[in-house]
Amino acid sequence: MPESLPPDLVALRDRIRTFVDEDLRPLEAGLDVDGPIPAEVRARVRERSKALGLFGMTQPKSIGGTEAGPLAMVVARETLAAGNSSLIRGVFGPGPGMLARAEGDLRTRYLDPVLRGESVGAFAFTEPSGPGAPDRPTWAKRDGDDFVVTGKKGFVSGGATADFYQVIVNVDEDASGPGGTAVLLIDRGTPGVSIDREFVSMEGGGHVELRFDGARISKANMLGKVGEGMPRAMGNINEERVEVAASACGIAMWTVEYLTRHITGGHRAGGRLSDREGVRLRYSDLRIETYIARAMLYRTARLLDSGDDAINEAAATKVFCTEAAGRIVDGAVQLVGGQALIVGHPLERLYRRVRSMRLTGGASDILRLNVARGIIEFNAGRL
Ligand SMILES: Cc1cc2nc3c(=O)[nH]c(=O)nc-3n(C[C@H](O)[C@H](O)[C@H](O)COP(=O)(O)OP(=O)(O)OC[C@H]3O[C@@H](n4cnc5c(N)ncnc54)[C@H](O)[C@@H]3O)c2cc1C
């Protein structure tokens, strides 16, 4: 197998498989898999995930978490995705994300409540584009002890219900300080901050477009300094990209197993689809791609686990694994036929889900440009 895991991670993988089969599967029976998870089901998932030592994997040791490394997180996310349960959204505890280095007052007001599950933040980075978009990215002017923020953010996941937004702004240079990007923590409901539009993306996520009309935000709500916005936003990006790749690989694994059962079952024309050579060729390609994607995933996870700089490898892994998962689910839809297109069929849902992965966390072509730059300008990486 491409993963060749040490015994503790084999045990983690086996524990998660049992968790999916014995806890998640019965809990999700009869639920609308695309809808919100009922509170009592969420509570039960959390309780079992805590008992099995999964909940704290994403949480810092200071609050009782286990801060699992990249390889363990890849095993966990891939195994959960390979179980294809709609309840995996509630398995891990809230992590610190961009707030990891928040200190003092910001720690007390934002980070601690997030880790306790009492408050939720949304990430506001992407600027709208196309007709009607502002002609400059969201910007902030200094005014005494405040920043005055103007602009729009086009795609803020969970923005309708989040308690606060982590907003990347471009601070104008002036007599009192330099310009550059900064992260401001902005409470929902702050005067001058409004939701222009609420929408749902094809994989089922809920998002908003945010507008800032001269919103006055205290400088005390800046995370770090002016100039640190992009580095802070990208602080954990390698791990995040590899975790998206892990979910994509898990989906690929579930899909090829599903397809195996389908083509080795009976077919109305007699015999089995798997008896036809043309079907075997298509099927083998999907298996081969799954194998390549997983081999890449585990190599990159190990590089990250060793503390190595693996920025090119993480970007390449996210591109390849998410695109491979797209081809694999698409190929499976084709071999299963019209049934797979019926709304609610597992492949129909996965088709929508894998499509969004090629944009979330960095569009494939932008990551390709990053890989080329890493090699051509910085002579870095092992690709
Ligand atoms: C499910 C989902 C959840 C999301 N959640 C959030 C969130 O919580 N917060 C947030 O801030 N954003 C979020 N996003 C937005 C996501 O980060 C962006 O969609 C993504 O970064 C791409 O940016 P864009 O949509 O503005 O596309 P653009 O940047 O406009 O790019 C569109 C396409 O143009 C091409 N392109 C663009 N620039 C270049 C170039 N220089 N060279 C070559 N080709 C280029 C590429 O093909 C690219 O795919 C989410 C997106 C999805 C799908």
The ligand as a Gaussian input file, in Angstrom:
#p B3LYP/6-31G(d) Opt

LIG

0 1
 C      -16.599000      25.770000      -1.489000
 C      -15.768000      27.019000      -1.445000
 C      -15.542000      27.642000      -0.227000
 C      -14.806000      28.831000      -0.179000
 N      -14.626000      29.439000       1.037000
 C      -13.965000      30.611000       1.101000
 C      -13.822000      31.322000       2.357000
 O      -14.305000      30.868000       3.403000
 N      -13.171000      32.499000       2.362000
 C      -12.624000      33.021000       1.237000
 O      -12.028000      34.078000       1.321000
 N      -12.736000      32.386000       0.026000
 C      -13.400000      31.207000      -0.068000
 N      -13.563000      30.568000      -1.273000
 C      -13.060000      31.204000      -2.494000
 C      -11.841000      30.515000      -3.054000
 O      -10.739000      30.729000      -2.196000
 C      -11.646000      31.095000      -4.443000
 O      -12.743000      30.670000      -5.238000
 C      -10.359000      30.667000      -5.086000
 O       -9.239000      31.153000      -4.362000
 C      -10.264000      31.199000      -6.528000
 O      -10.483000      32.582000      -6.559000
 P      -11.643000      33.202000      -7.451000
 O      -12.882000      32.414000      -7.278000
 O      -11.682000      34.652000      -7.162000
 O      -11.173000      32.957000      -8.943000
 P      -10.114000      33.828000      -9.763000
 O       -8.947000      34.175000      -8.934000
 O      -10.822000      34.898000     -10.467000
 O       -9.648000      32.729000     -10.792000
 C      -10.571000      32.110000     -11.688000
 C       -9.787000      31.330000     -12.694000
 O       -9.065000      32.218000     -13.510000
 C       -7.829000      31.638000     -13.864000
 N       -6.756000      32.504000     -13.376000
 C       -6.836000      33.482000     -12.448000
 N       -5.649000      34.109000     -12.301000
 C       -4.800000      33.495000     -13.161000
 C       -3.435000      33.679000     -13.484000
 N       -2.688000      34.597000     -12.874000
 N       -2.896000      32.863000     -14.414000
 C       -3.629000      31.889000     -15.010000
 N       -4.918000      31.680000     -14.742000
 C       -5.504000      32.467000     -13.844000
 C       -7.790000      30.242000     -13.227000
 O       -8.250000      29.294000     -14.142000
 C       -8.761000      30.377000     -12.087000
 O       -9.331000      29.131000     -11.720000
 C      -14.266000      29.376000      -1.362000
 C      -14.476000      28.724000      -2.585000
 C      -15.222000      27.563000      -2.648000
 C      -15.447000      26.901000      -3.977000

